[in-house]
Amino acid sequence: MAPTEHTPLIAVVALAPPRDRYPHHTLRRFCTIALAVVPVIVLSTLVVSLVISIQSDLFDSDSLHLSLSIIWPKVTPHESWPQSKGVSYKELQEILIDTPKAEKAREWSQYYTSGPHLAGKNLSQAVWTKERWEEFGVKSDVHGKSKRDLGTADEEEHTQGNGWEVKYEASLEEDVLEEDPTTGLPNRIPTFHGYSASGNVTAQYVYVNYGTYQDYEDLVKAKVDLAGKIALIKYGGIFRGLKIKRASELGMIGAVIYSDPGDDGAVTSENGTETYPEGPAREPSSVQRGSAQYLSVAPGDPTTPGYPSLPGVPRQSVNGSIPDIPSIPISYLDALPLLKALNGHGPKASSFGKEWHTGGLGYKGVEYNIGPSPPNLALNLVNEQEYVTTPMWNVIGIINGTIPDEVVILGNHRDAWIVGGAGDPNSGSAALNEVIRSFGVALQKGWKPLRTIVFASWDGEEYGLIGSTEWVEEYIPWLSHAAVAYLNVDVGTTGSHFTAAAAPLLNKALIEITQLVPSPNQTVAGQTVGDVWNGHIRTMGSGSDFTAFQDFAGIPCVDMGFNAGPGDAVYHYHSNYDSFAWMDRFGDPGFHYHVTITKLWALLAAKIVETPVVQFNATDYAVALAGYLDSVKAKGTALSADPDIFAFRNLTAAIANLHAAAATFDAHASSVSHRAFHASTSVPWYSFYSRARLYAAVRSVNTKYKTLERQFLYAPGLDGRAWFKHVVFAPGLWTGYAGATFPGLVEGLDAGDRQAVRRWEGIITELVEDATALLGKGN
């Protein structure tokens, strides 16, 4: 019916029952939801698993509570990892080889050696150094700290009364040479010993050879009267402060130390060689200044042992850390009348062992009698020191890497005892400037290092390694967490003979880089430094800025440079004749060795900084430990007829286990390194999971390499010298410079203390086992 005006506005319309669009509607809805939700769940599970996997490789299981955000934002250091960022590793090596220039090294050397730069008194040089580094593109700053400075000697003249007639008065001066301009500067530094005691003493004197512990023992056995006498000592053999220390312990009241030309090899006036400046032999008036601190007891500020010397900190007594008797250095020209006056008095040096037979002044009429001098012949020794606390100035530069907790540090000290210091330390200072300039060129080309690099120009090294020691003591928490290695160059060059000391972890890397740099003294065309080097790597001792890093903080170190070899010019150590003029004419004409040490230093740094897996070798460490223990066993055998007493079976077994673990770990590290090297071709860029797993493996290896050296630290320290924490390396108790291995064992044997020997065997065994556990964990 058609609708009309009477049709209701709302009509009921009959509809058919609803019909599903698809025959399996419910199943389809379920599948749609599942397809949307399940991938989300799978992806979330994958991400969580990946993050936990990475964290378990990077941290111990106890550290898994760390926030996931630590890893999630960036699972590799940068987008191109494991390749270098901005500049390839090969290109970086080419830059570091091509950039250093002899004329620049000469320029830096001439600046540093043009005026006095004693510790704490070289702020202008520190600022100049900072400005140069920043010109090279490296952010730098000058850091000032306090130090105890038992400063320069008083030059006031003194006269001796009490009826004595003056037979000879030492000049205590080095000759001014027209050919060497800086030797005549009016502000040149007097001849003195830093940290020597003030005093005015008059007494008979005794010639004590090198003043080693054994030399004094020889004199005691020969019943030479030492008490109340002044010691006349040759430089050489051991650190000067320890010569004075033993003299004081035996009741002597003063010390005079001179440089004997018998230690100069064949390059002597006696052999017809002209003396400086006409020739390469020792200038007769040359004097070796230097610190008299007891370096093997503790380096650094003697008033703040073990903690940083900062304004307002409590300061300890210096008793037992610096001399309590006066001392002065003199030339062999000044020593001649003293030695001749002993002729005919006491036994001759030739009646003692061969170590006493090295005197080189026989042709001048010296018979090398021991003395004592007769009662009517005495020395009057006057020494006055200024005792002050003064700031010192470290210059610190940094190139931030993409891995903030892996840091490589390069250092050289800047302060010197004299106006010059062309060899010690400023050949190293000139080289450090060229290293930084070379890395600056790489930065300009877009390079960003994988690991952070810190550069340090230390102050206060000559007064007992103060600048570096106080810096390490202040930043020990950060260094313990982040430092990978410390690379030191003190004396960059004073001759043609390459020498190096290193922690065993770094031996392999050091040897490899010597094959990359041409030698300046090639006997066959194309020879490298490694080709002409004898390959000997010394153990770490003391005497330079690596000490706090190696022996206190457990950071593996290298110390290297070119020293005078047979036929080279005599090096005037800590003398006014360690000058720019001497370096330019005799030390390194053409500055070729300055450039060579620059390249070695920069390439070694690059090898450790830029390779994905840190270039350490743990097996070399285990092999070295076994060798060190063999030396201790030999010493023990000499002290006891019973071979079982000092067999050290527990420690021997622990080192063998470490060797096995180290070999396995190095093989694993090599495999990871191989995977990282080929990752650019074998791992697609989009394979997030594979790249992250590879980086986690690399990090795990590097963390173990980084902390391996720290496993050998013993918090209470060595007996009687608690500052030294390393149980494998320390300076010899009575050498100072030379390294002692397993010092706790050696000193126990020397003292005949079997209980101490057993205790130290237990301590070292436990630490070796800790190192083994570290390497074996999670591989």
Buried (B, 14 or more C-beta within 10 A) or exposed (E): EEEEEEEEEEEEEEEEEEEEEEEEEEEEEEEEEEEEEEEEEEEEEEBEEBBEBBBBBBBEEEEEEEEBEBBEEEBBBBEBBBBBBBBBBEBBBEBBBEBBBBEBBBBBBBBBBBBBBBBBBBBEBBEBBBEBBBEBBBEBEBBBBBBBBBBBBBEEEEEBEEEEEEEEEBEBBBBBBEEBBBBEBEEBBBBBBBBBBBBEBBBBBBBBBBBBBBBBEBBEEEEBBBEEBBBBBBBBBBBBBBBBBBBBEBEBBBBBBBBBBBBBBEBBBBEEBEBBBEBBBBBBBBBBBBBBBBBBBBBBBBBBBBBBBEEEEEBBEBEBBBBBBBBBBBBBBBBBEBBBBBEEBBBBBEEBEEBBEBBBBEEBEBBBBBBBBEEEBBBBBBBBBEEEBBBBBBBBBBBBBBBEBBBBBBBBBBBBBBBBBBBBBBBBBBBBBBBBBBBBBBBEEEBBBBBBBBBBBBBBBBBBBBBBBBBBBBBBEEBBEBBBBBBBBBBBBBBBBBBBBBBBBBBBBBBBBBEBBBBBBEEEEEBBBBBBBEEEBEBBBBBBBBBBBBBBBBBBBBBBBBBBBEEBBBBBBBBBBBBBBBBBBBBBEEBBBBBBBBBBBBBBBBBBBBBBBBBBBBBBBBBBBBEBBEEBBEBBBEEEEEEEEBEBEBBBEBBBBBBBBBBBBBEBBEEBBEBBBEBEEEBEEEEBBBBBBBBBBBBBBBBBBBBBBBBBBBEEBBBEBBBBBBBBBBBBBBBBBBBBBBBBBBBBBEEEBBEBBBBBBEBBBBBBBBBBEBBBEEB
